[in-house]
């Protein structure tokens, strides 16, 4: 069994852990993992990450995207 965890960190520092997704095979889990990262790569969320774990807690892979927060236009 494999677990994919999505993590989102917002500009105010709030962290959101989305419900984990479990898959029976590593190939299925990697597909979900890369799908999350495809959205994270272009996300407007300041930090958007994914982790792939084995059911014993061993981290298989992880990646995070950090995006610059646009500054509000000065008036």
C-alpha positions as CSV (number, residue, x, y, z in Angstrom):
1,X,0.0,0.0,0.0
2,X,1.2,3.5,-0.9
3,X,0.1,6.9,0.4
4,X,0.1,10.2,-1.4
5,X,-0.1,13.4,0.7
6,X,-0.7,16.9,-0.6
7,X,0.4,19.9,1.4
8,X,-0.5,23.5,0.8
9,X,0.9,26.5,2.6
10,X,-0.8,29.8,2.2
11,X,0.5,33.3,2.4
12,X,-0.7,33.7,6.0
13,X,1.3,30.6,7.1
14,X,-1.7,28.4,7.3
15,X,-0.9,24.8,6.3
16,X,-3.5,22.5,4.8
17,X,-3.1,18.7,4.6
18,X,-5.5,17.4,2.1
19,X,-7.0,13.9,2.7
20,X,-4.3,11.3,1.9
21,X,-4.9,9.1,-1.2
22,X,-4.0,5.4,-0.9
23,X,-3.2,3.1,-3.8
24,X,-2.3,-0.6,-3.9
25,X,0.6,-0.3,-6.4
26,X,3.5,2.1,-6.5
27,X,2.8,2.8,-10.2
28,X,-0.8,4.0,-9.3
29,X,0.5,6.1,-6.4
30,X,3.2,7.7,-8.6
31,X,0.6,8.6,-11.1
32,X,-1.4,10.4,-8.4
33,X,1.7,12.0,-7.0
34,X,2.7,13.4,-10.4
35,X,-0.8,14.6,-11.1
36,X,-0.7,16.7,-7.8
37,X,2.7,18.1,-8.8
38,X,1.4,19.1,-12.3
39,X,-1.1,21.4,-10.5
40,X,1.4,22.5,-7.9
41,X,3.8,23.6,-10.6
42,X,1.4,26.3,-11.8
43,X,-0.5,26.9,-8.5
44,X,-1.1,30.4,-7.1
45,X,-0.6,28.9,-3.6
46,X,2.8,30.1,-2.2
47,X,4.0,26.6,-1.4
48,X,2.4,23.5,-2.8
49,X,3.9,20.1,-2.2
50,X,3.4,16.3,-2.5
51,X,4.9,13.3,-0.7
52,X,4.8,9.7,-1.6
53,X,5.0,7.3,1.3
54,X,5.1,3.5,1.8
55,X,2.5,2.3,4.4
56,X,5.4,1.8,6.9
57,X,6.0,5.6,6.8
58,X,9.1,5.4,4.6
59,X,9.3,8.5,2.3
60,X,9.7,7.4,-1.3
61,X,9.7,10.8,-2.9
62,X,8.7,14.4,-2.3
63,X,8.7,17.7,-4.2
64,X,7.6,21.2,-3.4
65,X,7.0,24.3,-5.5
66,X,7.5,27.7,-4.0
67,X,5.8,30.6,-5.8
68,X,6.4,34.3,-5.3
69,X,3.5,36.1,-3.9
70,X,2.6,39.2,-6.1
71,X,2.9,42.4,-4.1
72,X,-0.2,44.5,-4.1
73,X,0.0,47.5,-6.4
74,X,0.8,50.7,-4.5
75,X,-1.7,53.5,-5.0
